[in-house]
C-alpha cells in the first residue's frame, strides 16, 4: 500500500534566518487507489489520473536563506524503482520503470547554446526578454543516470541526459538525452493498450531505434507566440532493421538501417538510409518531410516527401505499389 517516510536533520541559523538541512531522506510508495492521506490532494489526483505506481527514494542536503529563497543551494539523488504510469493524452502504460537522477542547484552555464544553434555561444536565450523580475526560486539542474523501462514487451534504455531550469535567465535546456528503444513490434502487448496495439499492427512497426535529443526555450512563452515559435529542438534517430507501412501502401518498408533521421525546425531530414520494399531495394541519399501542426496530423494526413535523392532497384516479380 502507499506509504510515506520522511527523515531530516538540520538547524536554523537565527541571525541569518537560514535553514541548513544536513540530511533529508524520504521514501514515498504510491499506487493507484492506495495513496496515503499525507500526500496533498492535488498530488493524489495526479497519481490517480495517470495511474502512477512505484517507490521514490530521495536523499540530499540543502541550504535555504529564508529571506532569499532564490539563493538556496541543494543537492540530492532521486531514484524511482518499479515505477509505472500512463502517458499523457493516451492509455499507454509504461511499467518496470527504474530511474535515477542527480539533482542540484547549479545554474545553466553562461555559454550554453540553445538546441540547434550554429552560431557563437550566447549568454542569454534569444527568446528571453531583455528585462525580467528577480527569480523567486533557485535553478534546477538534473542529470539522468542510466536507467530504463518497459511498454508491453518493448524496452526503453536511457543512457544519459541533462536538464536545466534557470529562472534567473528565464530559460530551460535539455542536452544529450539519449537512449535505445527495442522491440517496437511488441508495443502495447499483454493488454496494456489495445489502441496502441492496433496502431502497431496497422503500421506494422518492427525493429529498434537509437536516439538522442536536445531542446531549449523560454520559461514563459511571449504573448502572441506559441511553443512551436520559440522552442528549439533537435532529435536524431538511428534505425536498425526498422520497418513500418506507410498509409495506403500494400506492404511495409523493411530493414531500414544505415543512416539517420533528424527532426528540427518543423522538418524531418532523412539521410543515407537503405531499405527493402518487397524484393526491391531502396537507397535514399536524402529527403525531407515537413511536419504539420499539430504533429498528430502526420499520420492522419498524407505524408509529403520533398527533395528526394535516391535510387530504387526493382526485381521480378514486382511487389505491389500504391496508386
N, C-alpha and C positions, 0 to 999 in steps of 0.2 A: 504494500500500500504506500501512498505518498507520505513522505516524511521530510522534515527539515531539521538540520542541526547547524548551529552557528556557535563558534567559539572565538573570542577575541581577547587580546591583551594589549594594553596601551596606557597612555596617560595624557592628561590635559595640561598644557603649559599656560597657566592663568595670565602671566604677564603678556604673552604674545597672543593669547586666545588661539592656541594651536593644538590640534588633536594629533597625537602621534600613535598610530596603530602599529605596534611592533610585530604583531602576528594576528592574522584573521584567517580562520578556516571555516568553510561552510560546505555542507553536503545537502543537496536537495534531490529527493527522489519524486518524480512525477509520473502519473499515469492517468489517462482519461477516465474521469469518474471517481478517482481516488486521490484527490489532492487535499493537502492539509489546509485548515482554515487560517493558518498563519500567513499564507500567501495572500497578497492583495486580490480583491475581486477581479480587477482587470486582468491580472496575470492568470488567474484561474480560468477566466473566459477565453483567453488566448490558447491555453492548454487544451480546453475542450474543443474549441473551433478547429484547431489544427491537429487534434488527437496526438499531442506530444507525449512522449514517454522516455524514460531513461533516468540515469543518475548523473548529476552535475556536481563536480568537486572543484572548489575554489580555495586557493591558498595564496596569501600575499601580505604586503605591508603598505602603509600609506602615511603621508604627512599632509595634514589638512589645515591651512590657515583659515580659521572660521570667518575672518573678516574679508578674506581674499580667496574665495573658493577656486577661482581660475588659476591661482598659483599653486594649487595642490600638486603633489607628486605621488606616484604609486607604481607598484609593480606586482604582478600576480601571475599565477598559472591557472588555467581553466581546462578541465577535462570533462568530456561527455562520454559516458560508457553505455553501450547498448541503447543508444538513442533511437527514436522513431518519430515520424510525423508526416503529415501530408503537405504537398507543395501548395502554395497559394494559387487560388483560382482553378484548382483541379482536385481530383480524388486520388492522385498518385501518391502512394505510400512509400516512403523511404525508411528502411529499418536497418538494424545491425550497424548503426552509425557509431563510430568511435572517433572523436575529435579531440585535438589537443592544441591549446593556444598559449602563447606567452604574451602578456598584456602589460603595457607600461604607459607613462605619460610623456614619452619623447615626442617633441613637435615634428611636423613634417620638415624634412631637410630644406634649407633655404634655396638650394639649387635644384630642387626636384622639378623635373619636367613633367608636363601633363602627357597622358597617353596620346601617342600619335604625333607628338611634337617632332619636327625635323630641324628646327632652328636652334639657336643657342639657348641654354638653360634660362629659365625665368624665375625671378624671386617672388612673383605674385601671379596667381592664376589669371589668365586673360579675361575670364568671365567674371572675376570678382570686382566689386565696386571699389573705387579709389578710397572711400572712407566708409567706416562701419563702426557701430558701437563696440565698446570693450567686450571681450569674451566673458561669458558667465561661467564657463566650465573649462577645465584643463583639456589639453589634447588627449586623443585616444590613439594608441599605436598597438596594432595586433599583428603578431607573427603566427601563421598557421604552421604547425608541425605535421610531419607525415601522418596521414590518417585515412579513413575510408568509410564506405557504407554500401548498402545493397538496395536495389529496387527490383522486386521479383527475384530472378536468379542472376540478374546483371550486377556487376560490381563496379564501384567507383573508387579509385585510389587517388588521393590528393597528395601531391609531393611537397608543395610549398605554397606560400602566398604571404603578402604583406599589405597591411591596410593602415591608412592614417585618416583621422578625422580631426581637423585642426580649426577650432572656432576662431582663433586669432587671425587666421588667414582666410576664413570663410570658404574653406575648400576641403575636399576629401580626395583620396587617391588609393587605387588598388594596383599593385605591381606583382609580376611573377606568380600569378595564380595558375598553377599547372597541375595536370592530373591525367588519368587514363580511364576511359570508360570501356569495359569489356562486356561482351555478350549482349549486344543490342537486340538480338533475336529473342532474348528471354525477358525483356522489359514487360512488366505487368503480369507476369505469370503467377500461379498459385492464388488466383482470385484477388490479388492486390488491387487491381484496377481493370475492370472489364473494358472501359472506354479506351484506355491506353493499349490494352492488348489488341483491340480491334484496329487501332491506328498502326500498330507494329505489323499486324497481318496485312493490312491494306497496302502499306508502303513496302512490305517485305524487307524490313531492316535486318541487316546482318553485319557481323564483324566488330571492329573496335576502333576507337578514336582517341588519340593522344591530343591534348590541347594545352594552350597557355593563353592567358588573357591579362589585359591591363585596362584600366579606366580611370577617369578623373572628372571632377566637376565642382561646381559651387555648392555650398551647403544650402543656399536659398536660390531658387530659380527666379531670375529677374522678371518683373512684370512684362507681359506681352510675349514671353518666350515659353518654350516647353523644354522638357528634359532632352528631347531629340536635338534641340538647337544648341544646348550648352554642354552636354555630357560628351566627352571624348572617349573613345574606346578603340581597342584593337583586340581581336580574337583570332588566334591561329589554331587550326586543326590539322592533324596529320592522320589520314585514314590508313587503315591496314586491313585488306580484304573486306572492305566496307561494301555494302550493297543496299540499294533502295530502288523502288519502282516509281518513276515519275507519274504524275497524274495523266491518265489516258494512254499510258504506254502498256502494250500487251505483256512485256516481260521486264524483269528488273535489270538494272545496270549493275554488274557484279565485279568483284575483285578490284575495286577501286583502291589504288595504292600509289606510292612513289613520290607524290608531290605534296602540295599544301593547299589549304582553303583558308583565306584571310578575309575577315569582315572588319570594315572600318568606314566611317563617314557615309553610312547608308548603302554601301556596295559590298558584295561578296566577290572576291577575286579568286579564280581557280588557276592553279599554276602547276605544270609538269605532272599531270595525272595520267595514269594508264588504267584501262578498264576493259571489260568484255560485255558485249550485249549478244545473247545467244552464242553463236560461234564467231561473231565478228569482233574485231579488235579495235579499240578506241585509244588514240594517243592525243591528249589535249595539251597543247603547249600553253595556252592561256584563254581565258574567257572571263566575263563579269556578269553578275546578276544584281540588278538594282533591287534594294529591299523596299517593300511597300510600307506604308504607315496606315494602320498598325501592322506590326510584323506578323501577327496571326493570319493575315491575308496571304502570306507567302504560299501556303498550300491550298487555300480556298480558291485562289485565282490562278490564272495561267502564269507560269513562271517564265520570265523572259531572259534569254541568254544573249549577250551582246559581245561584239569584238571577238568572235570565236576564231581561234587559230589552232588547227589540229588536223589529224588525219583519221580516216575510217577505212580499215581494211576489211573487205567483205569476203566471205567464204560461202560455198554451197553446202547444203541448202541454206538460203537466206532466212533469217528469223523475221517474224512479222514486226513491222514498224508502225508507229501511229500515223494516221492520215488526217 
